[in-house]
Amino acid sequence: MKYRMLQRRRRPSQADFQENCLLTGLYGHRKINELLRQAVLEAHEGGHEVSVLFLDVDDFKPINEHYGYEAGDLVLKSVAGVLCRALRSGDFIGRFGGDEFLVVLPDTTAQEAELLAEGLQQRLREQRFLAKKNEEALPVTVSIGVAEYPRDASAAQELVAVAQQALEQAEHDGVAKLQRRTVSYRSFLENASRILELYLLSLKDKDTYTVEHSEDVAEYVGILAAALGLPESMQAELRVAGLFHDIGKVLIPDPILKKPGRLTQEEYVSMKCHVTISHDILAKHYTSQVMRDGVMHHHERYDGTGYPRGLCGEEIPLAGRILAIADSFSAMTLDRSYRKCKTIEAAIGELRRCAGTQFDPELVSVFCQELESRHAIRA
């Protein structure tokens, strides 16, 4: 099962299956991504730049809640109209999803893209959106992340991820902001890792098993992500998530963390907090949604009986479903003070037994087949 199949199965929206978004008339999610990939390919072959703008409508949720969804739709259509009028011939505009838009700017440097973005923000500030007749006009603003190929990323999906990171930073700074990524995507991952490694060192002093386990999880996540054919940028994010998925245990009391026997109900409640602590630590360093999803949801179960939110099936983000398999496989194949590890064959058998209840059955199948191939195990 390759990444394209997984993309078709993720919480499908109308924008995914239409050439154009029916609400705004812009390109839909799938089409704008295709156009971006083509623009990056042409930029690579021609030796020139391509930049993207990732836009998010500020405070869109309160508009829906206060004025109703019809007003929200009107705002989205109006923003789309401003985008179409402001951009140049040869630029591509798509509704990425929800209140997010992606603009592809072929043969454009980041500096030129920033000027365009500032012009867009000015046009929107001058525009007034009427939610209903005889009501006060709504001021609508957008925050924008800017990224450039090849300076900031080496592939289309990396470019989007960098622009999303820039958008998150812009929104952190305040509404109607513009943010340019000044480091490459790989540098961002390396910098985040260096900061988070300090947490790992603290955790190693508390519990050496958790650190060894986390290194294994990162390796197994990488194996599964590669077998699925995920984009290289996402594979890198998932490996980082695997390495730091238990980082929140640095704040779990030692008597609970190191207890060899079964935890009491009260202790188990405390232990479960490590996923939200891990998420919050990662979020402070502006890591990607993929990473945060992985650490937050790797204890969800496919049948909905896991934690922290009790999500089931494909409600669980893909990163969480991948990490759940890698986490369990590592736990089964490492010795603990109170039990011996399982053999690889036995651990594979346990994954298959729990497919459909604890784990995504399709991901289990891919992972087990890959391990059997690597270790010459007969299924």
Summary of the structure (lengths in Angstrom):
residues: 379
radius of gyration: 22.7
end to end distance: 17.8
largest distance: 73.2
contacts: 1292
relative contact order: 0.09
helix: 59%
strand: 11%
